[in-house]
Amino acid sequence: MAAAMRRIASKNSAWFTSSSSLILPPAILVSCRSIATKLFVGGLSFYTTEDGLSEAFSQYGQVVEAKIVTDRLSNKSKGFGFVTFACEDEAEKALTDMDGKNLNGKVVFVDYAKAKADFGGGMPIARGPPEEPRSKVLVDEEL
């Protein structure tokens, strides 16, 4: 990964110091973070908290973030969440060890997180009544 970061930074030599150690702005680091460091955790107990999730996975490495997805209206857990690790190796070890394990009375399954799909989102746009087909309009004009 360091080699890839050097290639990205080589386009702007200001990111290197005289000892050729890599200094990148935080925005570059965030955008270069691999999806492989983020794990999907399903089958969570409704009693599992983000702190509890972080604590359970922290034995495998540095947990950057533990997030449980909740319902917008009731603010209750939807039974799944995400754990982000600082290192890909740590995420891989957590995946192999935690998949199928018991956490707060429920068996959880762990997999690599997939990129979020874009479904268009937002409210549908009202476009008014449907237009009449062209063929019908032409027939009426000819008569």
ABEGO torsion letter per residue (X at the ends): XAAAAAAAAAABAAABBAAGBBBBBAAAAAAABBAAABBBBBGBBAABBAAAAAAAAAAAEBBABBBBBBBAAAGBBAGBBBBBBABAAAAAAAAAAABGBBBGGBBBBBBBBBBBBBAGEEBBBBAEBBBBBAAAAAAAAAX
